[in-house]
Amino acid sequence: MADLELLSVVALIRDMPDARLVRGQVGTVVEVLGPGVFGPGVFEVEFSYDNGRTYASLALTADDLLRLHHEPLHEAA
């Protein structure tokens, strides 16, 4: 997924039982660990409570994530 970047808000697209995370869990990209030249990019994603306290931080590939959008995409002029 080429549109992921630092501070992108993302959701997991599969359960990750070892990390006690489930599909749909929302996190934030806090580091870009590797480009997706020959495969999906790798990102450090932080999962936090509403108060900001982190409960999980994982290196995940773009194939594990769906970028979330809070505003409509702008149409090309």
Order of alpha helices (4+ residues) and beta strands (2+ residues): beta-beta-beta-beta-beta
